Every structure is written in structure tokens, then in C-alpha cells.
Amino acid sequence: MDKVARRIAGIPAGSWTKWLVVGFWVVVVLVAYPLMGKLNGAEKNDASAWLPASAESVKVLDVQSRVQPPNTYSGVVVYYRASGLTAADRAKAAADARRFAGLPGVVPGQVAGPVPSADGMAMQTLVSVNVGSQGWNGAIAPVDSMRTIAASGANGLATHVTGLLGYAADNAKVYKGLGGTLLYTALAVVIVMLLISYRSPVLWLLPVISSVVALVTADAVVYLLAAHAGLTVNEESAAILDVLVLGASTDYALLIVARYREELRRHDRRHPAMAEALRRAGPAIIASGSTVIIALLMLSFAQLGSTKGLGPVLAIGIAVGMLAMLTLLPALLVTFPRGIFWPYKPRYGSAEPTTRGLWARVGWAIAPRPRLVWVTTAVILGVLALGLTGLKANGLTNAQSFSGHPDSVTGETVLAAHFPAGAGQPVIVIGSPSAAGPLRAAVASTPGITHVSAPVTLAGYAYLQGTLTAPPDSQAAYNTIDRVRAAVHAVPGARALVGGQSAVTLDVARAANHDRALLLPLILAVVLVILAILLRALVAPLILTATVVLSFAATLGVSAFFFNHVYRFGGADNSFPLLVYVFLVALGIDYNIFLMTRVREEAHRRDARHGAIAGLAATGGVITAAGFVLAGTFAVLATIPSTFSIELGFAVAFGILLDTIVVRLLLVTALNLDVGRWMWWPSALARTPDPAPAELSQERAAALAGA
């Protein structure tokens, strides 16, 4: 097995085989680069692509798609004059409605109004638009045209476009053109972090080139699978993909470069040094990358389409990044002499600086009192986790989903002030035509419904609409949806289904709750099994998994405090806890593997407690640097003017820093030193005697006195 590993490691590190590796990746990039640009065209940003297929609201959408285009969004054009509408205002709105009907994408016969409010201060015109296969991106052009028409010649009349169509357009604008900005910002963060970490004006280029190659390739692979294999990707998952590939690839690069630098001090030639570095660091990178991939693939069991599609997309990114860092980066590194590390060239036979560096001193400082350190750290994390009780991850209203105040939010405020709160986003009920009368009566008698349309027959179903008295994205509206469903399901032979935007949002929230309950323990169990196999122990995986969960809880606690009292957000998306959990658990285990595989390697050379100190000394710097790189790239998401992106970027960035600096390097090291050889039970390491913490303290004191 070791012989096979040496041969594989020798391919990218070989004096001539390295050129085959570089040539392979050059061909890959030449093929992948044109495909990368096509990824935007393969995105599915329409709502139906992300809903749970079994949801009642989705079945209603399926029926609606038989009589109208499937991606039809309803918009509301709102007119408002505080002093009261004039005859000229009414004439303008009527003329605008005729112009709306002629716009590309407007469904024929689906322009209704203008309808004046009871107080005579506002009007609304309903417009249904087929946004096509572009999803929310297809809403931008028609909404811009409608806003231009409505604002033209307004003479002091306030105009807005809101409703599902208006929100879709404003949401699309948040992300439109942002991919390039995000990519360049994340790349800048990576470059700055590498410059700080390496303190070399040249070395940073090779990890960055390798990361960019990985990113181009990953985008191309995702595009091919989206275009030809049914993989679902949208703008949010594409943005997270770019950030994750750059961050994770750079993390793997840091580990490889650190081990290569170490081996250059032990080997007089760089090719054998790289082969040994890959043989030593490669298994840890493969294990950690595979753990992240498997954890992400667990998302495929989700009900919610957006979550289900995100897992495979990001797993592909991690797999491509890991492959590029294990092949292309080593080949590039050995192409250049040791001078690539200038001005801190690792000279053959020189002492390894990490043995007396900052993290070595931290390890020896913890050694005399490890229990005090880990208990104190755990208590502090537990206190931070108490903030979790303030996390409001029950979904965001349309207005809360933006960090700014776009036109659609202003329009909804005006609409809610002068019309029934649910105007423009009705409850839709379909059922058997023979039960149309009883269905209408059941809906009309439901508390929370103010008006019910006369039933019409569409695609063999009775079709009617009810107007909500509460805002369509409020808890009161969701309660009304439940009451309507209970009422119409009780109508004999009606085979009724309830849909509409409020029902869609409710079904999404329930699917998200289901996914959390299923996936949180499932991912944790998978990670626990992987750690047990990798570390060949049972105690260490249990302790490490507990530290990851504690870190996650503390992160959510701190995030809740900032969201409520600093950012003053109205809440968090339903999927927020699960996504943060996946990233922090998977990436937290990533750093656990980096640390513990080295601790295990060092423990075999001496004993468990000395291994803990030596492992921390060797990996502390690279884990810290990797944490800052990944946190910095995820923090880039917080630049998007979207509440979900800001919350996800903040929580993951903070959680990674907490995990790498406090949990991984202090808490886990203290536990290693306190538990000692029993950390590795039942493996052979558990039977290797190790010194007590007091003996380590005496050993360190003697070493310092001798120095």
C-alpha cells in the first residue's frame, strides 16, 4: 500500500511526469474556459425548480402550467397620490394598462385594472408576465419597462411595481453581474492572505493559478451536468460555488506548501521532497476533502429543491479543487527551484522553525493545566451558544429579504396601506368542477379570506381565488392557508388543492424544517463514522464531533446577537441553520483531520501527549492561515445586498475563525493533552505509555533551564 502511495505521489512530483500533469491541466482549461461562461445560461432561477415536488402548492402550479406558461409571475403596478387621485391620474393608469398589454412576455388577457382603492388615494393594475426559462432574471426587462411607462408623465403621482414579479426583478438585480465582482473580490482576499502567510512576492502565484484552474474546471463541469444531466443550479449556488472552490482549494494548497517546505529541509533535492510531502499530506487532504464531499452530498436527501441542488454543485467544486491541488500545484512547485520561497528559502539541513514557533509555545503552555484550559474554553463557548435562543430562522418576508429598500418593497407598503393586505397575491384553490359551489362556500367562510372569485373551469379543474386579509408573507397568512386547506379538503369529492405564493412559502418553510430534522443528525453520524475509520479510534471521533457541535452552537448564538442587535434583521431564512451547519461541520472536521492526522503521526514517533504538542506546532500556523483564507472568502458573500447572503457570509466566516483559532488549536489540543493516550482507544496508541501533564511541565522547565 505504501509502495502504491509512493508511486502515485511521484507522478506530479516526477522530474518528467510533472510536465504530463501540467499539460493535462492546460488542455482541461482550454476546453473548460468556454464552457465556464455558459453556466449562467444553465441556471434555473424559477420558483418551481426549487420547491419540494410533493408539496400541494407545486401540484397547483403544475395544473396552472397547463393553461398558462409555467413561469408566469404576477406583478402589481401601484399608483398613489396623498391628496387623492385625479381624473388625469385615472386616465393615465388606464392608458398605461393598454401599454403594459403590449409588452413582450405579458400574458394575453392578463392585465386587470386599474382598480381604485376605497379611500381614493391609490390604484392598482395587475399584470401577469411569462418570464421564460430565465426565471427571475427574465423579470428584469418587463419590470423596467413597466416602471418606465408608469413613471412617464406622472406629474407627482407616485408609481411602483411590486408583487411577485417586482420582487423577482429586484432580487435578480441583486445578483445580476455580481458573479464577476464576487470572484475578483474573493481572489483579492486569497492573494492578500497568501502574501501575509508566505511573506513572499512570488510563491503566492502558484496556489492562485491552481485555484483559478480548479474554479474554471468546476464551473465547466457543473455547467455540463446542469445542461445535460438535470443538475439544478441557480445564482445563489453558483456564487457560493466560486467562493467555496477558491477558499477550499487555497486551504489544501497551504497544507501542501507547508509540508513541502518542511520536507525541503530534510531532502537535498526538491522532487523527492515533494513526493514525500504528498505521501504525508495527501491522505489527510483526501480524507478531509472526501468528508466535505460526502457531507455535502447528504443534502441530496433534502425535500427542498434549493437545498437538494446545492449539495452536488458544491461537492463537485470540492472534488475538482482537491484534484487540482494534489496534482497541478505540486507539479508547478517542483518546476521552480527553492528560490520560489524567497526571501525565506528552506535550506537543506536547516532546523524546522515550527518546533520552536508560536504554536509550539502554546502547546507547552497548555500542557501543565490542560483540563483547566478545555473546561474554561468549553464554558465560554457554551455561554456564547445561549444566544441561539434568540435566532429567528422562521423565514424572511419579501421586504426582509433585502438589506436595502428597493421599489418592490416600497410598492408593497403602499399597497398594504390602501388595499386588502393580500391583494395581488391571492390564495388559489383548484378542485373538481362538480364541487365548485361547495368549494367557493368553504373558502368564503374561512376566517382570513375577504373575497372569493367566481369559479371558472381550467384544464378540467374548478379554479377560484381568495384574497387574504393579512400580508401574504405573514404568519397570519400562513395560518389562513392551513384553515383554507382544512376547509376545502373536507368537501366531499372535491379533490381540492390550495396554492398561491403564500402557500408556496409555507410549503418551503415546512420542507426546510423537515430537512433540518433529517440532515443534521445524518451528517453528524456520517462525519463520526469517517473520523472513526480515518483515526482508527472511537474516543477521538466522539470528542472531536462534540467540539464541532459546540462550535456550531456558539456560532449561531453570536450570529443571532449580531442579526438582532447590530444588523437589526427581521429574521433568518429557513435554510440558514442547515447551510451553516453543513459548512461548519464539514469544514470543522476538515481542520480536525489536518490536526489529528499529524498528531497521530507524531504520537507514533513518541507518545500521545508529545504528539499533541508536536502536531499543534507543525499544523497550528497552516490551520490558522487556512481559516483566515476560507473565512475571508466567505465574508465576501456579505457584500451582496441580500439578507440571506449577508447572514450566511457572516456566520460561516465567524464560525470558521472560531473553529480554527479557539476550538481546533486550543480546545482540541487541551483535550488531547488531558485525555492522553486514551484519546486513541482502542488502537495500539492507547497502549503506549505517555507522560502525565506534570511530567511534561518538568520536561519543559528543564529544557528552558538548559537553553
ROFI-312678 format. One record per residue (C-alpha): x, y, z. Coordinates in pm, whole numbers, plus 50000, padded with zeros to 5 digits. Example, Ala and Ser with C-alpha at 12.3 -4.5 7.8 and 13.67 -1.06 7.14 Angstrom:
512304955050780
513674989450714
END
This chain:
500005000050000
502815023750092
504595014849766
501455023649566
501145056649753
504765065049671
504225057849302
501095079249287
502795107649476
505725105149236
503635113948930
503125151448990
506495152549171
508465134648898
511185151948701
509435144948368
505945132948468
505275167448615
505145180448256
502425154948173
500395167648468
500815204148368
499985195748006
496845177148115
495585207348308
496405230948022
494185210047794
491455209048061
491465247048095
491385252247720
488295230247699
486665242748019
487075280347981
484455284847705
482025262647900
482525282548221
480875312948061
477785292547975
476975284148337
474745314848379
472595303148090
472065269248254
470845283648586
467265277248693
466035306248899
462305299548868
460415290349183
459135256549063
462705243349027
463325247649399
460075236049558
459525201449706
457865181249429
455295166049666
454095199449803
450445208449749
451355242649611
453585226249347
450675204749228
448655236549183
451505251548980
451515220348761
447815224848684
448295261948617
451115254148373
448605235848152
446665267648082
449395293848106
453185294448068
454795276948369
456975306548464
454225332448490
454765358848761
452045382548874
453015419148912
451165448349068
451615483748940
450695507549223
449755544349178
449485567649476
448735604349539
448425615849902
445965643649812
443705619449627
443685606249272
442665629948993
440805622948671
444105626948487
445685601048715
442935576148634
443225583048263
446995578248276
446685545048461
444155532548206
446465542547919
449415525948096
447425493548127
446945492847749
450705498147701
451505470547954
449405446247749
451695451647452
454955444747635
456925413247546
456135384747783
452825398347913
450275370047903
447395379347668
444285389247859
446175390148189
446165427748252
443455437848501
442685472948620
443355499348714
441305493349029
441005523049268
441275519549644
438295526849870
439965558350004
440545572249654
444295576949711
445695546749523
445145524249223
446475490149128
446865472748794
447585435448786
449895422848511
450915386448454
454215381148274
455815349748135
459455353748240
460525323248038
463265298748123
465435325948277
463395325848598
463755357648799
466325371348550
463525372248295
461575396148519
464085424648493
463275437048140
459455437348170
459545453248517
461955480148398
459635487348105
456595488848334
458355512148576
459395534848290
455865535948149
454275542048490
456745569748581
456415587448245
454245618448273
453295610348633
453215647148736
453685639949105
451835606649103
453955580649287
454325547749097
455805514149194
455915478549061
455615451849328
454045417549367
455905385449288
457105399848956
458525431449114
460285411849388
461705387449133
463165416048928
464675433549230
466065400549360
467605392949021
469235427349014
470895419749348
472775390749187
472965401748823
476535409148721
477665400949073
479435368548981
482475386348840
482635410949129
482395382849385
485045362649206
487535391249185
486895401549546
487365365949672
490515362949460
491865395349608
491205381949959
493065349749877
496045368649733
496325391550036
496085362250277
498735342650087
501065372550079
500715376050456
501125338750513
504115332650282
505755366950303
506995360049953
506375381849646
506355351649413
505175319949588
501515330749613
501175329349234
501275291349214
498415284349460
496355312049298
496925298248947
495985263349065
492865276449243
491715295648934
492225264548720
490115244948969
487405271748960
487245272648579
487085234748565
484455231848839
482195257548670
482535238848341
481695205148498
478685219848677
477515235648350
477765202648162
475815184248431
473215212148451
472765213448074
472785176048004
472225156348325
469495175648505
471665190848779
469895221248924
471935252848982
470865288749046
472635321749100
472985316849476
474565282449446
476835294749163
478055323549383
478705300349679
480455275649444
483015301749335
483705312549693
484005276849822
486285264549544
488695293549588
488695290849967
488915253150000
491495249449719
493705275449886
493365256850217
494625224950054
497425244849890
498525258750226
498795223750369
500785210650071
503155240250061
503745238350437
504595201250420
506755206450108
508695234050285
509205210350578
510465182150356
512845205450168
514745209050497
515135171150504
515865164550134
518625179049918
516505175949601
513075190849552
511435162149357
511875136049634
510875162949886
507595168749706
506945131449669
507365127150045
505225157950116
502415143849903
502745109650062
502445125250408
499915153050344
497955136850061
495965112150274
494855140050512
493755161750221
491935132950051
490255123250379
489195158750463
488025166350109
486095133750092
484445141450424
483285175250295
482055159449970
480085132450150
478585157950393
477515179850101
476045150449912
473855143250214
471935174450108
470615153749816
468205137850065
466555171550126
462965178350025
463625214549938
464855217249581
467235245949651
468985225849923
468905193449725
470605210049426
473185229149631
474885197849770
476025181749441
477075215549296
479385223049589
480595186949613
481785189349253
483655221249340
485435204949635
486335173949430
487815194149144
489665217249384
491165187849572
492265171049249
493905202849118
495775209149443
497075173349462
498305172949102
498725206848935
500085226149235
502835200549320
503835198948953
504125236848938
506035238849265
508725213949163
509095231348827
510775260049011
513855258849236
513825266349610
514125302949522
510345303449470
510165306649853
512375337949852
513205355150083
512575326350330
514105297350140
514015263950327
517655251950320
518585215350332
519585205150684
518245236750849
516175234251167
512385232651140
511155266451277
507725253351381
509285232851662
510035264951850
507395287651699
504235303451842
502085272251836
504795250951993
504895275952279
501085274852302
501145236952325
503765237052602
501825264452784
498655243152782
500475211252885
500695217553264
496955225753302
495085210753003
491865203953197
491585239953313
492075251752954
489495229352790
486885233453065
487245271553056
487075272152675
484045249252669
482215270552927
482875302352725
481595285552408
478565273152599
477785308552714
478055320852354
475735292752247
473005306352477
472385333352217
470975305751999
467645310452176
467325344052001
467795330151648
464645336051442
465125312551148
461455310951055
461845326350711
462095361650577
459315382850439
459815397650093
460765431050247
463135414950499
465005395850228
466645427950103
469235447050303
468165478550118
464755492450027
464025485449658
460985497549468
459055464949517
459255468749897
458025504849879
455225494249649
454075466749884
453965491850171
451715514849967
449585485549851
449085472650207
448065507450329
445265511950076
444085477349969
443395444150142
446765430850258
446665400450029
445735419149712
447915409049420
448935375249570
445675355649607
445105321149751
444455297449460
442125267649502
441555240649240
439285210549258
436595190349088
434225211648872
431235193249021
432205206749366
432835242649254
429955257149457
430805239949786
434465248649737
433675285449695
431465284650003
434165267150205
436815292750107
434495322450161
433595310750512
437255307050615
438475333850859
441235354350697
439665354650349
437905386650241
436825379849883
436445348849665
436215349549286
433565330949092
434785296148993
435945290248636
436905257348473
440505254148359
442245222348236
439415201448378
439565217748724
437395242948902
439635273248964
438975301249213
440935327749402
440615341649754
442015374449884
443895373350215
443175398950485
446775395550613
450025403350426
450815373250205
454175366450371
452975368950731
452315341450985
448655351750986
448515344450612
450115310350663
447575302250933
444845311650686
446345288150426
446105259650677
442485268650752
441605270250382
443245236550321
441355220850609
438085235450481
438395225250115
439875190950189
436715183850387
434475190050083
433335155349963
434665145349621
436335179049561
439925166249538
440895201749626
444375216449634
445465250349770
448305270449618
449425306049552
452525324349673
451645322550043
451075285150013
454395281549829
456245299950106
454535278950373
455415246350195
459035257850158
459245265350532
457875231150622
460245213650383
463155232950538
462095221750888
461905185750765
465355188250609
466885201850931
465395173651137
466645147450891
470005160750777
471545174951095
471865141051271
472525122650944
475525144450852
476875142151206
476625104151201
478405102250865
481205125050985
481575104451304
481965072151106
484515087850869
486585100651161
486485066751330
487745049751013
490415075850946
491775078751302
491235041551382
489815051051718
486455056751887
487155081452167
488795108051948
485945109251691
483335112851967
485255141252135
486035158751807
482415156651692
481275171552022
483675200851977
482305207251627
478725207851756
479715231452038
481465254151789
478375254151565
476065262851856
478355291151969
478475304751613
474695305451585
474465321951926
476845350051828
475205353251487
471755356851644
473045385151864
474505403851567
471465398051346
469065410551614
471025439051772
473665450751523
472275444451175
468685445551307
467455419951056
463875408051085
464895371451098
466775344850904
465985322250612
464525287950692
467545270650537
470115292250721
470825268851019
471215238350795
473595255150549
475725269950828
475755235650993
476905218350675
479715243050611
480935244750971
480655207751049
482235196950720
484965223350727
485465219651103
486105182851054
488425193350771
490675211451018
490265183351272
491655159251016
494565182450932
495445184651301
494705149651423
496385130551139
499575149651219
499115143951594
498685106951522
501815106551306
503845123851578
502345101551852
503665070551672
507145085351693
506975091052070
503665091452263
500185107252257
500895138052469
504165147052296
502325140251968
499665165552062
502285192852117
504325183851807
501175181351592
499995215551707
503435230451646
503565216451291
499995224751183
498945254251400
500265280351159
498855264350846
495435257851006
495235293951123
496215306650778
493715283050614
490975295250848
491655331550765
491635323950391
488345305050400
486725329850639
487835358450416
486375342650104
483035335150272
482945370350415
482785382250054
479195369050045
478315396050299
478905422350029
475765410849845
472775433349937
470715402950034
469865394050393
470385356850331
473845362150178
474945386250450
473805362550724
475405332050562
478685350450493
478895364450847
478025331851024
480335309450822
483255334150834
482905339051211
482385301851269
485485292251072
487665316951265
486215304851596
486775268951492
490345272551369
491725295851636
489825286351951
488265252051907
490765233751691
494005247751833
493105253852198
490155232052297
491155201152097
494825203952194
493895207352562
491655176652533
494445157352361
496815166152643
494305158252918
492905125652777
496325114952652
496725080352504
493065071552578
492105095852302
493215068252063
491355039152222
491045011152112
494015014451870
497565004551962
498395040552051
496125037252356
498555011152491
501635033152452
502535049352788
502695087152789
503905112153049
501475129253288
500885166753238
503075173753543
505965154453384
505585174853065
505785206353273
509015194453439
510425184453099
509725218852957
511215236153260
514365215153229
514625222852856
514285260152921
516885258653201
519275240152969
518755265852696
END
